[in-house]
Amino acid sequence: MSPRQLISELVTNIVGAYIAAVLAAMMVGTMMKRAYAIALLAIFASVSLSFSYWIWYGFPAKFVLGELLTEMIGWFLAGLVIAKLVPRAVPS
């Protein structure tokens, strides 16, 4: 892997975490509920994108399901950190 690839991956992960943090800041609920909501965002993205690769381009089902599991676990863990650091919204 080149440094450019690694830096590009880092930047896209930071952008994704920023989007999740903005959404978490808009949510009312416990830390766990907000972390779960961030994990659901990852599931949404994987279903929307990776499943299309499986359907249209014949990616192996094991790869797609592995990708889904990796994203779900990774973003749930990131969601725990984000939900802990970002203050939740105050109900109106």
Buried (B, 14 or more C-beta within 10 A) or exposed (E): EEEEEEEEEEEEEEEBBEEBBEBBBEBEBEBEBBBBBBBBBBBEBBEEEBBEBBEEEEBEEEEBBEBBEEBBEEBBEBBBBBBEEBEBEEEE
